[in-house]
């Protein structure tokens, strides 16, 4: 008689997912100012958690949607960096949501500065 088990892991070796990020994240604790969401002007300040050369992660009490486009400003090494960020993932967090954003548009000089420090 065949066992009925609805788990796809039954009698299989479990494989843990590898981190698929190309660029390593670095801890970053500062303020992220969001100027617009999908071209609608807002004035939000959020706490950043991490940064890489390809994106930035922050905590928000406001839930954004995947693919939202944010116009942001943040400080890095005493420089104010403007960027356009696309929301790529949202996770529930104790104090709201953890938002992962990918840099869509950032000036070349700022990206090079991030590469020198973060790679």
Biopython code that builds the backbone (N, CA, C, O; Angstrom):
import numpy as np
from Bio.PDB.StructureBuilder import StructureBuilder

atoms = [
    (1, "UNK", "N", (0.839, -1.175, 0.000)),
    (1, "UNK", "CA", (0.000, 0.000, 0.000)),
    (1, "UNK", "C", (0.890, 1.246, 0.000)),
    (1, "UNK", "O", (1.880, 1.298, 0.729)),
    (2, "UNK", "N", (0.544, 2.241, -0.808)),
    (2, "UNK", "CA", (1.312, 3.462, -0.965)),
    (2, "UNK", "C", (1.015, 4.436, 0.181)),
    (2, "UNK", "O", (-0.139, 4.620, 0.569)),
    (3, "UNK", "N", (2.084, 5.061, 0.720)),
    (3, "UNK", "CA", (1.913, 6.057, 1.773)),
    (3, "UNK", "C", (1.391, 7.349, 1.162)),
    (3, "UNK", "O", (1.871, 7.789, 0.118)),
    (4, "UNK", "N", (0.434, 7.937, 1.801)),
    (4, "UNK", "CA", (-0.054, 9.250, 1.377)),
    (4, "UNK", "C", (0.585, 10.306, 2.267)),
    (4, "UNK", "O", (0.246, 10.433, 3.443)),
    (5, "UNK", "N", (1.502, 11.051, 1.698)),
    (5, "UNK", "CA", (2.147, 12.128, 2.412)),
    (5, "UNK", "C", (2.200, 13.307, 1.476)),
    (5, "UNK", "O", (2.708, 13.194, 0.361)),
    (6, "UNK", "N", (1.689, 14.425, 1.907)),
    (6, "UNK", "CA", (1.565, 15.575, 1.031)),
    (6, "UNK", "C", (2.777, 16.496, 1.064)),
    (6, "UNK", "O", (2.780, 17.536, 0.406)),
    (7, "UNK", "N", (3.795, 16.131, 1.814)),
    (7, "UNK", "CA", (4.998, 16.940, 1.867)),
    (7, "UNK", "C", (5.911, 16.563, 0.700)),
    (7, "UNK", "O", (6.207, 15.386, 0.493)),
    (8, "UNK", "N", (6.343, 17.545, -0.042)),
    (8, "UNK", "CA", (7.255, 17.275, -1.150)),
    (8, "UNK", "C", (8.660, 16.954, -0.660)),
    (8, "UNK", "O", (9.501, 16.521, -1.447)),
    (9, "UNK", "N", (8.930, 17.159, 0.634)),
    (9, "UNK", "CA", (10.245, 16.845, 1.189)),
    (9, "UNK", "C", (10.323, 15.434, 1.744)),
    (9, "UNK", "O", (11.380, 15.013, 2.215)),
    (10, "UNK", "N", (9.229, 14.703, 1.696)),
    (10, "UNK", "CA", (9.203, 13.364, 2.259)),
    (10, "UNK", "C", (10.213, 12.471, 1.552)),
    (10, "UNK", "O", (10.190, 12.331, 0.330)),
    (11, "UNK", "N", (11.096, 11.872, 2.336)),
    (11, "UNK", "CA", (12.144, 10.969, 1.833)),
    (11, "UNK", "C", (13.074, 11.617, 0.813)),
    (11, "UNK", "O", (13.579, 10.943, -0.085)),
    (12, "UNK", "N", (13.296, 12.891, 0.945)),
    (12, "UNK", "CA", (14.230, 13.582, 0.041)),
    (12, "UNK", "C", (15.252, 14.335, 0.876)),
    (12, "UNK", "O", (14.976, 14.734, 2.007)),
    (13, "UNK", "N", (16.424, 14.521, 0.312)),
    (13, "UNK", "CA", (17.427, 15.332, 0.980)),
    (13, "UNK", "C", (17.033, 16.786, 0.839)),
    (13, "UNK", "O", (16.727, 17.252, -0.258)),
    (14, "UNK", "N", (17.041, 17.499, 1.946)),
    (14, "UNK", "CA", (16.680, 18.909, 1.900)),
    (14, "UNK", "C", (17.916, 19.716, 1.526)),
    (14, "UNK", "O", (18.990, 19.528, 2.098)),
    (15, "UNK", "N", (17.758, 20.592, 0.584)),
    (15, "UNK", "CA", (18.855, 21.433, 0.117)),
    (15, "UNK", "C", (18.527, 22.878, 0.486)),
    (15, "UNK", "O", (17.453, 23.385, 0.161)),
    (16, "UNK", "N", (19.456, 23.525, 1.161)),
    (16, "UNK", "CA", (19.245, 24.918, 1.537)),
    (16, "UNK", "C", (19.643, 25.811, 0.372)),
    (16, "UNK", "O", (20.633, 25.559, -0.316)),
    (17, "UNK", "N", (18.861, 26.850, 0.166)),
    (17, "UNK", "CA", (19.143, 27.785, -0.918)),
    (17, "UNK", "C", (20.411, 28.572, -0.622)),
    (17, "UNK", "O", (20.668, 28.959, 0.518)),
    (18, "UNK", "N", (21.180, 28.797, -1.643)),
    (18, "UNK", "CA", (22.348, 29.647, -1.518)),
    (18, "UNK", "C", (21.916, 31.092, -1.710)),
    (18, "UNK", "O", (20.897, 31.369, -2.343)),
    (19, "UNK", "N", (22.696, 32.002, -1.160)),
    (19, "UNK", "CA", (22.440, 33.414, -1.370)),
    (19, "UNK", "C", (22.746, 33.727, -2.826)),
    (19, "UNK", "O", (23.876, 33.544, -3.277)),
    (20, "UNK", "N", (21.753, 34.194, -3.560)),
    (20, "UNK", "CA", (21.927, 34.435, -4.990)),
    (20, "UNK", "C", (22.438, 35.834, -5.304)),
    (20, "UNK", "O", (22.594, 36.188, -6.473)),
    (21, "UNK", "N", (22.695, 36.621, -4.284)),
    (21, "UNK", "CA", (23.161, 37.982, -4.527)),
    (21, "UNK", "C", (24.573, 37.958, -5.105)),
    (21, "UNK", "O", (25.438, 37.211, -4.648)),
    (22, "UNK", "N", (24.776, 38.767, -6.087)),
    (22, "UNK", "CA", (26.097, 38.885, -6.691)),
    (22, "UNK", "C", (26.979, 39.761, -5.817)),
    (22, "UNK", "O", (28.160, 39.474, -5.622)),
    (23, "UNK", "N", (26.392, 40.839, -5.291)),
    (23, "UNK", "CA", (27.147, 41.794, -4.485)),
    (23, "UNK", "C", (26.803, 41.646, -3.010)),
    (23, "UNK", "O", (25.631, 41.602, -2.636)),
    (24, "UNK", "N", (27.829, 41.570, -2.181)),
    (24, "UNK", "CA", (27.655, 41.371, -0.754)),
    (24, "UNK", "C", (27.021, 42.602, -0.105)),
    (24, "UNK", "O", (27.338, 43.742, -0.446)),
    (25, "UNK", "N", (26.120, 42.339, 0.839)),
    (25, "UNK", "CA", (25.504, 43.418, 1.607)),
    (25, "UNK", "C", (26.416, 43.802, 2.762)),
    (25, "UNK", "O", (27.130, 42.971, 3.324)),
    (26, "UNK", "N", (26.371, 45.089, 3.098)),
    (26, "UNK", "CA", (27.129, 45.604, 4.234)),
    (26, "UNK", "C", (26.161, 46.325, 5.160)),
    (26, "UNK", "O", (25.253, 47.023, 4.709)),
    (27, "UNK", "N", (26.365, 46.149, 6.454)),
    (27, "UNK", "CA", (25.517, 46.812, 7.429)),
    (27, "UNK", "C", (25.627, 48.327, 7.253)),
    (27, "UNK", "O", (26.715, 48.865, 7.046)),
    (28, "UNK", "N", (24.490, 48.996, 7.339)),
    (28, "UNK", "CA", (24.462, 50.440, 7.120)),
    (28, "UNK", "C", (23.319, 51.012, 7.933)),
    (28, "UNK", "O", (22.160, 50.680, 7.683)),
    (29, "UNK", "N", (23.615, 51.853, 8.889)),
    (29, "UNK", "CA", (22.614, 52.402, 9.797)),
    (29, "UNK", "C", (22.576, 53.916, 9.631)),
    (29, "UNK", "O", (23.414, 54.629, 10.182)),
    (30, "UNK", "N", (21.613, 54.396, 8.879)),
    (30, "UNK", "CA", (21.471, 55.825, 8.640)),
    (30, "UNK", "C", (20.029, 56.102, 8.217)),
    (30, "UNK", "O", (19.183, 55.207, 8.248)),
    (31, "UNK", "N", (19.762, 57.319, 7.831)),
    (31, "UNK", "CA", (18.417, 57.719, 7.418)),
    (31, "UNK", "C", (18.329, 57.736, 5.894)),
    (31, "UNK", "O", (19.222, 58.230, 5.207)),
    (32, "UNK", "N", (17.230, 57.183, 5.387)),
    (32, "UNK", "CA", (16.915, 57.214, 3.956)),
    (32, "UNK", "C", (15.715, 58.140, 3.797)),
    (32, "UNK", "O", (14.683, 57.927, 4.433)),
    (33, "UNK", "N", (15.834, 59.142, 2.973)),
    (33, "UNK", "CA", (14.722, 60.057, 2.727)),
    (33, "UNK", "C", (14.077, 59.673, 1.390)),
    (33, "UNK", "O", (14.739, 59.644, 0.353)),
    (34, "UNK", "N", (12.787, 59.383, 1.436)),
    (34, "UNK", "CA", (12.034, 59.028, 0.233)),
    (34, "UNK", "C", (11.284, 60.268, -0.223)),
    (34, "UNK", "O", (10.444, 60.801, 0.502)),
    (35, "UNK", "N", (11.595, 60.724, -1.435)),
    (35, "UNK", "CA", (11.017, 61.960, -1.960)),
    (35, "UNK", "C", (9.746, 61.712, -2.772)),
    (35, "UNK", "O", (8.834, 62.539, -2.774)),
    (36, "UNK", "N", (9.690, 60.571, -3.462)),
    (36, "UNK", "CA", (8.491, 60.252, -4.242)),
    (36, "UNK", "C", (8.335, 58.745, -4.380)),
    (36, "UNK", "O", (9.309, 57.992, -4.370)),
    (37, "UNK", "N", (7.078, 58.327, -4.509)),
    (37, "UNK", "CA", (6.733, 56.927, -4.740)),
    (37, "UNK", "C", (5.887, 56.892, -5.995)),
    (37, "UNK", "O", (4.792, 57.453, -6.024)),
    (38, "UNK", "N", (6.389, 56.231, -7.041)),
    (38, "UNK", "CA", (5.694, 56.163, -8.331)),
    (38, "UNK", "C", (5.293, 57.552, -8.821)),
    (38, "UNK", "O", (4.166, 57.761, -9.269)),
    (39, "UNK", "N", (6.217, 58.486, -8.733)),
    (39, "UNK", "CA", (6.076, 59.875, -9.183)),
    (39, "UNK", "C", (5.098, 60.708, -8.351)),
    (39, "UNK", "O", (4.759, 61.824, -8.745)),
    (40, "UNK", "N", (4.643, 60.193, -7.219)),
    (40, "UNK", "CA", (3.798, 60.969, -6.308)),
    (40, "UNK", "C", (4.677, 61.470, -5.175)),
    (40, "UNK", "O", (5.341, 60.687, -4.496)),
    (41, "UNK", "N", (4.677, 62.787, -4.977)),
    (41, "UNK", "CA", (5.551, 63.383, -3.976)),
    (41, "UNK", "C", (5.147, 62.984, -2.560)),
    (41, "UNK", "O", (3.980, 63.060, -2.176)),
    (42, "UNK", "N", (6.142, 62.561, -1.806)),
    (42, "UNK", "CA", (5.979, 62.231, -0.389)),
    (42, "UNK", "C", (7.198, 62.777, 0.343)),
    (42, "UNK", "O", (8.156, 63.223, -0.289)),
    (43, "UNK", "N", (7.165, 62.744, 1.642)),
    (43, "UNK", "CA", (8.323, 63.146, 2.428)),
    (43, "UNK", "C", (8.437, 62.174, 3.592)),
    (43, "UNK", "O", (7.939, 62.436, 4.687)),
    (44, "UNK", "N", (9.099, 61.048, 3.344)),
    (44, "UNK", "CA", (9.230, 59.993, 4.339)),
    (44, "UNK", "C", (10.692, 59.815, 4.723)),
    (44, "UNK", "O", (11.582, 59.931, 3.880)),
    (45, "UNK", "N", (10.932, 59.535, 5.993)),
    (45, "UNK", "CA", (12.274, 59.182, 6.449)),
    (45, "UNK", "C", (12.216, 57.787, 7.032)),
    (45, "UNK", "O", (11.366, 57.489, 7.871)),
    (46, "UNK", "N", (13.125, 56.928, 6.583)),
    (46, "UNK", "CA", (13.173, 55.548, 7.039)),
    (46, "UNK", "C", (14.588, 55.203, 7.456)),
    (46, "UNK", "O", (15.539, 55.856, 7.026)),
    (47, "UNK", "N", (14.736, 54.183, 8.289)),
    (47, "UNK", "CA", (16.047, 53.744, 8.778)),
    (47, "UNK", "C", (16.589, 52.674, 7.841)),
    (47, "UNK", "O", (15.913, 51.686, 7.554)),
    (48, "UNK", "N", (17.810, 52.876, 7.368)),
    (48, "UNK", "CA", (18.440, 51.885, 6.497)),
    (48, "UNK", "C", (19.062, 50.779, 7.340)),
    (48, "UNK", "O", (19.434, 50.981, 8.496)),
    (49, "UNK", "N", (19.161, 49.603, 6.725)),
    (49, "UNK", "CA", (19.703, 48.434, 7.409)),
    (49, "UNK", "C", (20.986, 47.959, 6.741)),
    (49, "UNK", "O", (21.975, 47.656, 7.409)),
    (50, "UNK", "N", (20.954, 47.897, 5.412)),
    (50, "UNK", "CA", (22.138, 47.436, 4.687)),
    (50, "UNK", "C", (22.220, 48.104, 3.325)),
    (50, "UNK", "O", (21.262, 48.701, 2.833)),
    (51, "UNK", "N", (23.409, 47.979, 2.733)),
    (51, "UNK", "CA", (23.667, 48.591, 1.428)),
    (51, "UNK", "C", (24.647, 47.715, 0.662)),
    (51, "UNK", "O", (25.495, 47.047, 1.253)),
    (52, "UNK", "N", (24.519, 47.727, -0.655)),
    (52, "UNK", "CA", (25.494, 47.089, -1.541)),
    (52, "UNK", "C", (25.616, 47.991, -2.762)),
    (52, "UNK", "O", (24.946, 49.020, -2.843)),
    (53, "UNK", "N", (26.448, 47.620, -3.692)),
    (53, "UNK", "CA", (26.565, 48.472, -4.880)),
    (53, "UNK", "C", (25.346, 48.351, -5.780)),
    (53, "UNK", "O", (25.168, 49.158, -6.692)),
    (54, "UNK", "N", (24.509, 47.355, -5.536)),
    (54, "UNK", "CA", (23.327, 47.195, -6.384)),
    (54, "UNK", "C", (22.023, 47.595, -5.712)),
    (54, "UNK", "O", (20.985, 47.633, -6.373)),
    (55, "UNK", "N", (22.045, 47.899, -4.392)),
    (55, "UNK", "CA", (20.794, 48.279, -3.767)),
    (55, "UNK", "C", (20.923, 48.639, -2.309)),
    (55, "UNK", "O", (22.019, 48.692, -1.750)),
    (56, "UNK", "N", (19.756, 48.888, -1.696)),
    (56, "UNK", "CA", (19.701, 49.325, -0.308)),
    (56, "UNK", "C", (18.499, 48.681, 0.371)),
    (56, "UNK", "O", (17.445, 48.516, -0.243)),
    (57, "UNK", "N", (18.661, 48.321, 1.638)),
    (57, "UNK", "CA", (17.569, 47.743, 2.416)),
    (57, "UNK", "C", (17.199, 48.671, 3.552)),
    (57, "UNK", "O", (18.077, 49.275, 4.170)),
    (58, "UNK", "N", (15.907, 48.795, 3.838)),
    (58, "UNK", "CA", (15.465, 49.684, 4.894)),
    (58, "UNK", "C", (14.205, 49.158, 5.564)),
    (58, "UNK", "O", (13.514, 48.290, 5.031)),
    (59, "UNK", "N", (13.916, 49.703, 6.748)),
    (59, "UNK", "CA", (12.737, 49.347, 7.522)),
    (59, "UNK", "C", (11.683, 50.426, 7.301)),
    (59, "UNK", "O", (11.990, 51.618, 7.303)),
    (60, "UNK", "N", (10.439, 49.996, 7.110)),
    (60, "UNK", "CA", (9.360, 50.943, 6.859)),
    (60, "UNK", "C", (8.084, 50.502, 7.559)),
    (60, "UNK", "O", (7.783, 49.309, 7.611)),
    (61, "UNK", "N", (7.340, 51.448, 8.093)),
    (61, "UNK", "CA", (6.021, 51.134, 8.631)),
    (61, "UNK", "C", (4.986, 51.174, 7.511)),
    (61, "UNK", "O", (3.880, 50.654, 7.658)),
    (62, "UNK", "N", (5.354, 51.796, 6.393)),
    (62, "UNK", "CA", (4.505, 51.845, 5.213)),
    (62, "UNK", "C", (4.812, 50.644, 4.340)),
    (62, "UNK", "O", (5.975, 50.381, 4.034)),
    (63, "UNK", "N", (3.788, 49.917, 3.938)),
    (63, "UNK", "CA", (4.018, 48.781, 3.056)),
    (63, "UNK", "C", (4.032, 49.277, 1.610)),
    (63, "UNK", "O", (3.066, 49.862, 1.120)),
    (64, "UNK", "N", (5.148, 49.026, 0.952)),
    (64, "UNK", "CA", (5.244, 49.333, -0.462)),
    (64, "UNK", "C", (4.867, 48.085, -1.244)),
    (64, "UNK", "O", (4.716, 47.007, -0.669)),
    (65, "UNK", "N", (4.717, 48.230, -2.533)),
    (65, "UNK", "CA", (4.418, 47.099, -3.406)),
    (65, "UNK", "C", (5.666, 46.749, -4.210)),
    (65, "UNK", "O", (6.506, 47.609, -4.478)),
    (66, "UNK", "N", (5.777, 45.491, -4.587)),
    (66, "UNK", "CA", (6.863, 45.062, -5.472)),
    (66, "UNK", "C", (6.765, 45.887, -6.759)),
    (66, "UNK", "O", (5.668, 46.120, -7.267)),
    (67, "UNK", "N", (7.900, 46.323, -7.278)),
    (67, "UNK", "CA", (8.036, 47.134, -8.495)),
    (67, "UNK", "C", (7.680, 48.603, -8.299)),
    (67, "UNK", "O", (7.654, 49.348, -9.278)),
    (68, "UNK", "N", (7.403, 49.053, -7.068)),
    (68, "UNK", "CA", (7.247, 50.488, -6.832)),
    (68, "UNK", "C", (8.580, 51.168, -7.121)),
    (68, "UNK", "O", (9.644, 50.609, -6.855)),
    (69, "UNK", "N", (8.512, 52.366, -7.661)),
    (69, "UNK", "CA", (9.706, 53.143, -7.964)),
    (69, "UNK", "C", (9.798, 54.290, -6.958)),
    (69, "UNK", "O", (8.886, 55.109, -6.841)),
    (70, "UNK", "N", (10.922, 54.328, -6.234)),
    (70, "UNK", "CA", (11.138, 55.329, -5.196)),
    (70, "UNK", "C", (12.256, 56.266, -5.598)),
    (70, "UNK", "O", (13.302, 55.827, -6.077)),
    (71, "UNK", "N", (12.039, 57.548, -5.403)),
    (71, "UNK", "CA", (13.105, 58.526, -5.564)),
    (71, "UNK", "C", (13.632, 58.798, -4.163)),
    (71, "UNK", "O", (12.897, 59.296, -3.310)),
    (72, "UNK", "N", (14.899, 58.476, -3.920)),
    (72, "UNK", "CA", (15.454, 58.544, -2.569)),
    (72, "UNK", "C", (16.711, 59.396, -2.515)),
    (72, "UNK", "O", (17.360, 59.666, -3.526)),
    (73, "UNK", "N", (17.026, 59.807, -1.298)),
    (73, "UNK", "CA", (18.282, 60.506, -1.010)),
    (73, "UNK", "C", (18.831, 59.887, 0.272)),
    (73, "UNK", "O", (18.101, 59.715, 1.248)),
    (74, "UNK", "N", (20.125, 59.553, 0.263)),
    (74, "UNK", "CA", (20.762, 59.032, 1.470)),
    (74, "UNK", "C", (22.186, 59.544, 1.548)),
    (74, "UNK", "O", (22.779, 59.930, 0.541)),
    (75, "UNK", "N", (22.728, 59.541, 2.758)),
    (75, "UNK", "CA", (24.105, 59.984, 2.961)),
    (75, "UNK", "C", (25.012, 58.767, 3.032)),
    (75, "UNK", "O", (24.679, 57.753, 3.646)),
    (76, "UNK", "N", (26.165, 58.894, 2.389)),
    (76, "UNK", "CA", (27.178, 57.851, 2.451)),
    (76, "UNK", "C", (28.535, 58.527, 2.414)),
    (76, "UNK", "O", (28.827, 59.287, 1.490)),
    (77, "UNK", "N", (29.363, 58.259, 3.407)),
    (77, "UNK", "CA", (30.688, 58.890, 3.531)),
    (77, "UNK", "C", (30.610, 60.411, 3.395)),
    (77, "UNK", "O", (31.379, 61.019, 2.651)),
    (78, "UNK", "N", (29.679, 61.007, 4.118)),
    (78, "UNK", "CA", (29.490, 62.465, 4.170)),
    (78, "UNK", "C", (29.054, 63.060, 2.832)),
    (78, "UNK", "O", (29.136, 64.273, 2.643)),
    (79, "UNK", "N", (28.597, 62.229, 1.911)),
    (79, "UNK", "CA", (28.067, 62.724, 0.633)),
    (79, "UNK", "C", (26.580, 62.387, 0.553)),
    (79, "UNK", "O", (26.151, 61.320, 0.992)),
    (80, "UNK", "N", (25.806, 63.299, -0.008)),
    (80, "UNK", "CA", (24.387, 63.061, -0.212)),
    (80, "UNK", "C", (24.215, 62.463, -1.598)),
    (80, "UNK", "O", (24.618, 63.061, -2.595)),
    (81, "UNK", "N", (23.614, 61.277, -1.655)),
    (81, "UNK", "CA", (23.479, 60.545, -2.911)),
    (81, "UNK", "C", (22.001, 60.425, -3.288)),
    (81, "UNK", "O", (21.218, 59.828, -2.550)),
    (82, "UNK", "N", (21.623, 60.992, -4.435)),
    (82, "UNK", "CA", (20.262, 60.781, -4.936)),
    (82, "UNK", "C", (20.232, 59.521, -5.814)),
    (82, "UNK", "O", (21.193, 59.229, -6.527)),
    (83, "UNK", "N", (19.128, 58.786, -5.752)),
    (83, "UNK", "CA", (19.018, 57.568, -6.563)),
    (83, "UNK", "C", (17.554, 57.237, -6.804)),
    (83, "UNK", "O", (16.666, 57.673, -6.071)),
    (84, "UNK", "N", (17.329, 56.459, -7.846)),
    (84, "UNK", "CA", (16.017, 55.883, -8.121)),
    (84, "UNK", "C", (16.119, 54.412, -7.747)),
    (84, "UNK", "O", (17.020, 53.709, -8.205)),
    (85, "UNK", "N", (15.186, 53.950, -6.908)),
    (85, "UNK", "CA", (15.218, 52.592, -6.369)),
    (85, "UNK", "C", (13.927, 51.873, -6.727)),
    (85, "UNK", "O", (12.834, 52.429, -6.611)),
    (86, "UNK", "N", (14.073, 50.627, -7.164)),
    (86, "UNK", "CA", (12.916, 49.777, -7.451)),
    (86, "UNK", "C", (12.768, 48.779, -6.314)),
    (86, "UNK", "O", (13.734, 48.111, -5.944)),
    (87, "UNK", "N", (11.561, 48.671, -5.752)),
    (87, "UNK", "CA", (11.308, 47.727, -4.667)),
    (87, "UNK", "C", (11.290, 46.317, -5.249)),
    (87, "UNK", "O", (10.478, 46.010, -6.121)),
    (88, "UNK", "N", (12.194, 45.456, -4.761)),
    (88, "UNK", "CA", (12.276, 44.094, -5.302)),
    (88, "UNK", "C", (11.810, 43.024, -4.323)),
    (88, "UNK", "O", (11.429, 41.931, -4.742)),
    (89, "UNK", "N", (11.834, 43.320, -3.025)),
    (89, "UNK", "CA", (11.258, 42.353, -2.081)),
    (89, "UNK", "C", (10.788, 43.056, -0.814)),
    (89, "UNK", "O", (11.300, 44.107, -0.430)),
    (90, "UNK", "N", (9.799, 42.438, -0.181)),
    (90, "UNK", "CA", (9.195, 42.959, 1.045)),
    (90, "UNK", "C", (9.061, 41.798, 2.017)),
    (90, "UNK", "O", (8.502, 40.756, 1.676)),
    (91, "UNK", "N", (9.570, 41.977, 3.218)),
    (91, "UNK", "CA", (9.447, 40.958, 4.264)),
    (91, "UNK", "C", (8.853, 41.593, 5.513)),
    (91, "UNK", "O", (9.158, 42.739, 5.843)),
    (92, "UNK", "N", (8.013, 40.849, 6.198)),
    (92, "UNK", "CA", (7.446, 41.309, 7.453)),
    (92, "UNK", "C", (8.553, 41.394, 8.491)),
    (92, "UNK", "O", (9.411, 40.515, 8.573)),
    (93, "UNK", "N", (8.526, 42.448, 9.272)),
    (93, "UNK", "CA", (9.559, 42.715, 10.271)),
    (93, "UNK", "C", (8.867, 43.102, 11.565)),
    (93, "UNK", "O", (7.700, 43.493, 11.541)),
    (94, "UNK", "N", (9.553, 43.004, 12.688)),
    (94, "UNK", "CA", (8.953, 43.324, 13.988)),
    (94, "UNK", "C", (8.324, 44.715, 14.024)),
    (94, "UNK", "O", (7.232, 44.891, 14.563)),
    (95, "UNK", "N", (8.999, 45.684, 13.460)),
    (95, "UNK", "CA", (8.545, 47.070, 13.525)),
    (95, "UNK", "C", (7.978, 47.554, 12.198)),
    (95, "UNK", "O", (8.022, 48.752, 11.919)),
    (96, "UNK", "N", (7.458, 46.674, 11.387)),
    (96, "UNK", "CA", (6.898, 47.064, 10.099)),
    (96, "UNK", "C", (7.315, 46.094, 9.016)),
    (96, "UNK", "O", (7.037, 44.897, 9.093)),
    (97, "UNK", "N", (7.987, 46.624, 8.001)),
    (97, "UNK", "CA", (8.402, 45.820, 6.852)),
    (97, "UNK", "C", (9.867, 46.072, 6.543)),
    (97, "UNK", "O", (10.356, 47.195, 6.666)),
    (98, "UNK", "N", (10.559, 45.019, 6.143)),
    (98, "UNK", "CA", (11.904, 45.170, 5.607)),
    (98, "UNK", "C", (11.761, 45.256, 4.096)),
    (98, "UNK", "O", (11.245, 44.334, 3.465)),
    (99, "UNK", "N", (12.214, 46.352, 3.518)),
    (99, "UNK", "CA", (12.085, 46.599, 2.084)),
    (99, "UNK", "C", (13.462, 46.492, 1.449)),
    (99, "UNK", "O", (14.413, 47.125, 1.908)),
    (100, "UNK", "N", (13.569, 45.701, 0.406)),
    (100, "UNK", "CA", (14.799, 45.582, -0.362)),
    (100, "UNK", "C", (14.639, 46.306, -1.675)),
    (100, "UNK", "O", (13.733, 46.007, -2.453)),
    (101, "UNK", "N", (15.522, 47.262, -1.925)),
    (101, "UNK", "CA", (15.434, 48.056, -3.152)),
    (101, "UNK", "C", (16.669, 47.920, -4.010)),
    (101, "UNK", "O", (17.789, 47.833, -3.508)),
    (102, "UNK", "N", (16.453, 47.901, -5.295)),
    (102, "UNK", "CA", (17.547, 47.805, -6.268)),
    (102, "UNK", "C", (17.745, 49.176, -6.909)),
    (102, "UNK", "O", (16.782, 49.822, -7.322)),
    (103, "UNK", "N", (19.017, 49.618, -6.988)),
    (103, "UNK", "CA", (19.297, 50.884, -7.650)),
    (103, "UNK", "C", (18.996, 50.744, -9.140)),
    (103, "UNK", "O", (19.579, 49.905, -9.827)),
    (104, "UNK", "N", (18.082, 51.574, -9.627)),
    (104, "UNK", "CA", (17.747, 51.579, -11.045)),
    (104, "UNK", "C", (18.520, 52.684, -11.744)),
    (104, "UNK", "O", (19.009, 52.509, -12.860)),
    (105, "UNK", "N", (18.622, 53.828, -11.071)),
    (105, "UNK", "CA", (19.358, 54.955, -11.628)),
    (105, "UNK", "C", (20.152, 55.621, -10.513)),
    (105, "UNK", "O", (19.596, 56.090, -9.520)),
    (106, "UNK", "N", (21.457, 55.650, -10.702)),
    (106, "UNK", "CA", (22.352, 56.317, -9.767)),
    (106, "UNK", "C", (23.534, 56.827, -10.590)),
    (106, "UNK", "O", (24.034, 56.118, -11.463)),
    (107, "UNK", "N", (23.981, 58.049, -10.316)),
    (107, "UNK", "CA", (25.073, 58.621, -11.106)),
    (107, "UNK", "C", (26.311, 57.734, -11.029)),
    (107, "UNK", "O", (26.600, 57.113, -10.007)),
    (108, "UNK", "N", (27.014, 57.701, -12.127)),
    (108, "UNK", "CA", (28.196, 56.851, -12.267)),
    (108, "UNK", "C", (29.230, 57.139, -11.170)),
    (108, "UNK", "O", (29.821, 56.207, -10.623)),
    (109, "UNK", "N", (29.449, 58.392, -10.849)),
    (109, "UNK", "CA", (30.459, 58.735, -9.844)),
    (109, "UNK", "C", (30.095, 58.153, -8.471)),
    (109, "UNK", "O", (30.976, 57.721, -7.727)),
    (110, "UNK", "N", (28.796, 58.143, -8.135)),
    (110, "UNK", "CA", (28.372, 57.573, -6.859)),
    (110, "UNK", "C", (28.484, 56.052, -6.870)),
    (110, "UNK", "O", (28.882, 55.449, -5.873)),
    (111, "UNK", "N", (28.138, 55.439, -7.986)),
    (111, "UNK", "CA", (28.265, 53.982, -8.079)),
    (111, "UNK", "C", (29.736, 53.567, -7.956)),
    (111, "UNK", "O", (30.043, 52.569, -7.304)),
    (112, "UNK", "N", (30.623, 54.307, -8.563)),
    (112, "UNK", "CA", (32.056, 54.010, -8.460)),
    (112, "UNK", "C", (32.549, 54.180, -7.028)),
    (112, "UNK", "O", (33.373, 53.395, -6.561)),
    (113, "UNK", "N", (32.050, 55.201, -6.326)),
    (113, "UNK", "CA", (32.424, 55.388, -4.938)),
    (113, "UNK", "C", (31.946, 54.205, -4.094)),
    (113, "UNK", "O", (32.683, 53.721, -3.235)),
    (114, "UNK", "N", (30.719, 53.737, -4.330)),
    (114, "UNK", "CA", (30.210, 52.577, -3.616)),
    (114, "UNK", "C", (31.024, 51.326, -3.930)),
    (114, "UNK", "O", (31.283, 50.512, -3.043)),
    (115, "UNK", "N", (31.430, 51.172, -5.194)),
    (115, "UNK", "CA", (32.240, 50.011, -5.580)),
    (115, "UNK", "C", (33.564, 49.997, -4.831)),
    (115, "UNK", "O", (34.005, 48.944, -4.369)),
    (116, "UNK", "N", (34.205, 51.161, -4.707)),
    (116, "UNK", "CA", (35.495, 51.221, -4.021)),
    (116, "UNK", "C", (35.372, 50.829, -2.555)),
    (116, "UNK", "O", (36.256, 50.173, -2.005)),
    (117, "UNK", "N", (34.269, 51.234, -1.926)),
    (117, "UNK", "CA", (34.101, 50.959, -0.499)),
    (117, "UNK", "C", (33.487, 49.599, -0.198)),
    (117, "UNK", "O", (33.809, 48.991, 0.823)),
    (118, "UNK", "N", (32.610, 49.113, -1.068)),
    (118, "UNK", "CA", (31.806, 47.935, -0.733)),
    (118, "UNK", "C", (32.257, 46.636, -1.389)),
    (118, "UNK", "O", (31.779, 45.568, -1.006)),
    (119, "UNK", "N", (33.139, 46.691, -2.341)),
    (119, "UNK", "CA", (33.598, 45.441, -2.964)),
    (119, "UNK", "C", (34.805, 44.882, -2.279)),
    (119, "UNK", "O", (35.313, 43.835, -2.682)),
]
sb = StructureBuilder()
sb.init_structure("model")
sb.init_model(0)
sb.init_chain("A")
sb.init_seg("    ")
for serial, (resi, resn, name, xyz) in enumerate(atoms, 1):
    if name == "N":
        sb.init_residue(resn, " ", resi, " ")
    sb.init_atom(name, np.array(xyz, "f"), 0.0, 1.0, " ", f" {name:<3s}", serial, name[0])
structure = sb.get_structure()
